[in-house]
Amino acid sequence: MTQGTSSKESSEALARAQAARLFFTWSAQHHVEALTIDQAHGARFHTPEHGWLWDLESQVYNVNVGHGHPHVQERMIAQIRGQATAAPNVVLPIRAELGALLHRVTGLEKAFLATGGSEAVENAIKIARMVTGRSKIITRRSSYHGATLAVLGVAGDARKEPFARDLAPAFHIEDPYPCPPGTPSAWVRSLESLLAAEDPSTVAAILLEGFTGTNGMQIPPADFWPRARALCDEHGILLIDDEIFSGFGRTGRWFAREHWGARPDMMVLGKGLSSGYAPLSAVMVSAAIARHFDEHKLWCGLTQYAHPVSCAAAVAVIEVMEREQLVDNSDRVGAALHERLSALAGDPATQGAIRDARGLGLMRALQFDRPVAPLHAILLRKGAYVPFRGDTLFLCPPLCLSAAEMHTVADLLEDGVRQFLG
Ligand SMILES: Cc1ncc(COP(=O)(O)O)c(C=O)c1O
C-alpha cells in the first residue's frame, strides 16, 4: 500500500483482497479485527478507519524504538545498497559489528542468530541438549516460548492444546506469583519437588521468561531468579532466560532478569532486538557453552542465518536505544504511568472495578473485574489501540513514548474507563 492511502472504501477493498489470499494468525479467518495501517511514526500509527492511534501493543510488543525511525531506516538501506545477501558463514562487517554489540549489552559470549523468537528458543533447546547430553526442559505452567512444535511441546501456554495429544509430556513448575515475604515462594517449592521427582541429572535446562508477558505480568517473588540459579548450579542444569518479550528495555532494564540479578547460561532474544524492522532473533550463550563448540560440531544452521539487512536493523536499534537512552525512558515513563494507573484504580469513580495495576517499565497490565473487550472498542474510538485478553488490558507502548505523550494516553485511558464503567 502507498503511504497516505486514506479512503475507508479502498481500505476495505484492500482488506478483502489480502484476506482472500493470506491467512491471518491465531484466528478463525472470518473473525479477525484487522487494521489497515497507512502511516506510522514514533508511538502512533494511522488507519483510514480510526485516524491516528497510540500503539499500546508496539505492533507485537516489538517496535521498541518506535515507528519510522530514520536512523534504523538509513542503516538498513545502506546495507541493502552495499551487501544485501550472503550465505550464513560469509564474513561481513555488519555481522562482526552486531556480534560485538550483543556481547556488550548482554554480557554473554557468543550469539547464534535466527529469524524469529520461536526459532531461537528451538535452537536454545538444541544447544542445551548438545552441551549437557540430557533431554528434559523445565518451564512454567503458563509460559509462552513460541509456536513451533518442539517449543509448544516444552512450554505451558494454551496455544499447544490442538496438538497436545501428539506432544511428549512436558515438565512444568507453578507460576511464580507473589507470596508472603520471608517464606520461600510456592514457585521455589514447586521447582524443588519437580527436580526431586524427575531426577535432576536428566534435566538439561530450566527455561523461564525474564518477565512473563501476556500470561500474567506478575512481579515474581524476590527468590525467583536467585534460587533457580542456585538449583541449576547444584545440579549442572543450564538456566535459559527468554527475554524475547521483556528484553531490549521493555521493563526499564536492558533485560528483565536484571531486576533480580541472577546470571543466565543462555538468553534468547527477539522482538525488540530488531524492533520489528526486519526478522531477527538470537541465542546468546556463556563462555563455557561457546568453548564447548570450539571442538564439538554445532548442529544448528539456517539459510537466513545472520541476514545482513536484519543485522543492520539490530545494530541501528542498539545505537538508537543507547543514544536516546530508551531503557532509562522506559523506566521513568513507566513509573509515571504506574502512578496514573494506580490513581485510576483507587479512584472512587472506578467503583473498585480495577483489580490490579501492575508491571515494570513500559510492560504493564490493568486487570478488571469483568471482560474488557468493550473497553478495547471504546479506546479504539478515542484514539488508542490497546491489546487485551479476557479481563486484562496490556499497556506496552514503544519505549520512545515521552512523559507528555504518556499523560495524553493516560487521560484517554481514564476517559475510556469511566465510559466503560459508567
Ligand atoms: C516470551 C516469548 N518467547 C518466545 C516468543 C516467540 O517469538 P516469535 O513469535 O517471534 O516466534 C514470544 C512471542 O510472543 C514470547 O513472548
The ligand as an ORCA input file, in Angstrom:
! r2SCAN-3c Opt
* xyz 0 1
  C       8.484    -14.860     25.796
  C       8.340    -15.226     24.345
  N       9.121    -16.199     23.828
  C       9.031    -16.563     22.535
  C       8.128    -15.956     21.674
  C       8.042    -16.399     20.245
  O       8.532    -15.411     19.378
  P       8.079    -15.366     17.851
  O       6.627    -15.038     17.821
  O       8.948    -14.285     17.269
  O       8.379    -16.693     17.250
  C       7.302    -14.944     22.171
  C       6.312    -14.297     21.298
  O       5.412    -13.612     21.715
  C       7.401    -14.561     23.547
  O       6.613    -13.612     24.081
*
